[in-house]
Amino acid sequence: MSAAIAAMVTAVVGVLGTLFAPLVASWVTKRQRDAEGLVEERRRLLEERRTAYTSMNRATSHFHTLLKDALHRTRDGVLTDEDRERLEEGRRDYRARYAEAQMIVPEAVLDSSREVNVVLAGVDAALKRVDRGVPRGGETAVRLLLDLKAADPKLTAMHRLMRQDLGVSG
């Protein structure tokens, strides 16, 4: 290859390099921004789930406790209107947090929360019947306390799934 051809090839490569360098730099920068955007989106979604789980966990535990307290008071014949009102507020808060979480959480956690919800809603409805003096066969405060106990392992399973989803170990 002659010196003139080598110089011509070098010039062409230099010109092409000069022309394509901004395009390559722009492409690399765009890919980096896209990757950073994905990381930020994952972080945002994780934070949304963490917030939903925290609210749902708090409201579920609070409603569970209020139900247990109301059942004890019903059993002892000392349930007051204030207790009923507090229980209803806890139920509403629980339902609101449950509804919010349904839009965010993965299916496995949602399935687990539904199992908890079946127990809590069932006990709540039965407690209202007992409180009004129209229980169905076998519904008593003592029986409902035992039924409510069935929520404990379901709550534990739901908490475990939430923690796993958030990447919290053990």
C-alpha positions as semicolon CSV with decimal commas, in nm:
position;residue;x (nm);y (nm);z (nm)
1;M;0,000;0,000;0,000
2;S;0,141;0,336;-0,098
3;A;0,181;0,626;0,137
4;A;-0,088;0,822;-0,047
5;I;-0,347;0,544;-0,002
6;A;-0,250;0,500;0,364
7;A;-0,289;0,876;0,415
8;M;-0,627;0,869;0,237
9;V;-0,754;0,577;0,451
10;T;-0,631;0,750;0,766
11;A;-0,808;1,071;0,664
12;V;-1,135;0,888;0,589
13;V;-1,120;0,700;0,924
14;G;-1,045;1,027;1,101
15;V;-1,337;1,208;0,936
16;L;-1,575;0,917;1,006
17;G;-1,454;0,900;1,365
18;T;-1,514;1,273;1,402
19;L;-1,862;1,244;1,252
20;F;-1,968;0,936;1,449
21;A;-1,813;1,026;1,786
22;P;-2,104;1,254;1,890
23;L;-2,357;0,991;1,779
24;V;-2,183;0,716;1,976
25;A;-2,148;0,945;2,279
26;S;-2,516;1,039;2,255
27;W;-2,618;0,674;2,225
28;V;-2,406;0,576;2,528
29;T;-2,544;0,865;2,731
30;K;-2,902;0,772;2,640
31;R;-2,842;0,409;2,741
32;Q;-2,697;0,524;3,074
33;R;-2,998;0,753;3,137
34;D;-3,238;0,472;3,048
35;A;-3,059;0,235;3,286
36;E;-3,064;0,498;3,563
37;G;-3,434;0,554;3,495
38;L;-3,505;0,183;3,533
39;V;-3,314;0,170;3,860
40;E;-3,504;0,475;3,988
41;E;-3,838;0,326;3,878
42;R;-3,760;0,000;4,061
43;R;-3,663;0,199;4,370
44;R;-3,987;0,401;4,350
45;L;-4,201;0,087;4,311
46;L;-4,023;-0,080;4,603
47;E;-4,087;0,227;4,818
48;E;-4,456;0,227;4,718
49;R;-4,486;-0,139;4,817
50;R;-4,301;-0,076;5,144
51;T;-4,541;0,209;5,226
52;A;-4,843;-0,004;5,132
53;Y;-4,716;-0,298;5,337
54;T;-4,648;-0,079;5,639
55;S;-4,995;0,076;5,625
56;M;-5,165;-0,255;5,558
57;N;-4,972;-0,431;5,834
58;R;-5,053;-0,158;6,086
59;A;-5,422;-0,146;5,994
60;T;-5,458;-0,526;5,987
61;S;-5,293;-0,569;6,325
62;H;-5,496;-0,284;6,473
63;F;-5,826;-0,423;6,341
64;H;-5,732;-0,771;6,466
65;T;-5,662;-0,629;6,814
66;L;-5,983;-0,426;6,816
67;L;-6,182;-0,736;6,720
68;K;-6,018;-0,939;6,995
69;D;-6,086;-0,665;7,253
70;A;-6,449;-0,631;7,140
71;L;-6,498;-1,008;7,163
72;H;-6,357;-1,014;7,516
73;R;-6,583;-0,724;7,615
74;T;-6,883;-0,890;7,450
75;R;-6,808;-1,215;7,633
76;D;-6,790;-1,022;7,961
77;G;-7,104;-0,819;7,879
78;V;-6,929;-0,481;7,892
79;L;-6,908;-0,378;7,523
80;T;-6,987;-0,005;7,495
81;D;-7,094;0,221;7,211
82;E;-6,745;0,373;7,225
83;D;-6,596;0,025;7,174
84;R;-6,827;-0,032;6,878
85;E;-6,732;0,303;6,726
86;R;-6,361;0,235;6,772
87;L;-6,403;-0,106;6,609
88;E;-6,590;0,045;6,315
89;E;-6,319;0,310;6,264
90;G;-6,055;0,037;6,273
91;R;-6,253;-0,167;6,019
92;R;-6,283;0,131;5,784
93;D;-5,913;0,208;5,810
94;Y;-5,830;-0,158;5,750
95;R;-6,056;-0,171;5,442
96;A;-5,900;0,149;5,303
97;R;-5,543;0,019;5,345
98;Y;-5,644;-0,318;5,202
99;A;-5,800;-0,149;4,896
100;E;-5,491;0,070;4,842
101;A;-5,261;-0,230;4,862
102;Q;-5,464;-0,421;4,604
103;M;-5,341;-0,179;4,340
104;I;-4,973;-0,219;4,425
105;V;-4,880;-0,552;4,579
106;P;-4,786;-0,873;4,396
107;E;-5,044;-1,150;4,356
108;A;-4,887;-1,379;4,620
109;V;-4,915;-1,112;4,888
110;L;-5,264;-1,023;4,772
111;D;-5,373;-1,388;4,796
112;S;-5,231;-1,411;5,147
113;S;-5,402;-1,087;5,252
114;R;-5,732;-1,222;5,117
115;E;-5,701;-1,523;5,348
116;V;-5,654;-1,289;5,644
117;N;-5,942;-1,073;5,524
118;V;-6,179;-1,371;5,509
119;V;-6,115;-1,445;5,878
120;L;-6,132;-1,083;5,997
121;A;-6,441;-0,996;5,795
122;G;-6,616;-1,316;5,901
123;V;-6,547;-1,260;6,268
124;D;-6,650;-0,894;6,240
125;A;-6,981;-0,983;6,077
126;A;-7,052;-1,256;6,333
127;L;-6,961;-1,025;6,621
128;K;-7,213;-0,772;6,493
129;R;-7,482;-1,040;6,485
130;V;-7,395;-1,155;6,837
131;D;-7,394;-0,794;6,958
132;R;-7,739;-0,733;6,806
133;G;-7,869;-1,050;6,968
134;V;-7,926;-1,241;6,643
135;P;-7,637;-1,488;6,629
136;R;-7,638;-1,773;6,384
137;G;-7,609;-2,127;6,517
138;G;-7,311;-2,161;6,749
139;E;-7,197;-1,799;6,726
140;T;-7,080;-1,680;7,064
141;A;-6,804;-1,444;7,170
142;V;-6,603;-1,741;7,296
143;R;-6,644;-1,929;6,966
144;L;-6,551;-1,617;6,769
145;L;-6,236;-1,570;6,977
146;L;-6,131;-1,919;6,865
147;D;-6,223;-1,834;6,505
148;L;-6,015;-1,516;6,527
149;K;-5,719;-1,722;6,646
150;A;-5,721;-1,877;6,296
151;A;-5,599;-1,543;6,161
152;D;-5,267;-1,566;6,352
153;P;-5,083;-1,808;6,118
154;K;-5,233;-1,632;5,817
155;L;-5,102;-1,298;5,947
156;T;-4,759;-1,453;5,999
157;A;-4,760;-1,592;5,644
158;M;-4,866;-1,254;5,502
159;H;-4,590;-1,074;5,694
160;R;-4,332;-1,327;5,571
161;L;-4,437;-1,274;5,207
162;M;-4,424;-0,897;5,247
163;R;-4,075;-0,913;5,397
164;Q;-3,955;-1,148;5,121
165;D;-4,091;-0,916;4,855
166;L;-3,904;-0,626;5,013
167;G;-3,583;-0,828;5,029
168;V;-3,574;-0,838;5,407
169;S;-3,402;-1,155;5,522
170;G;-3,519;-1,404;5,782
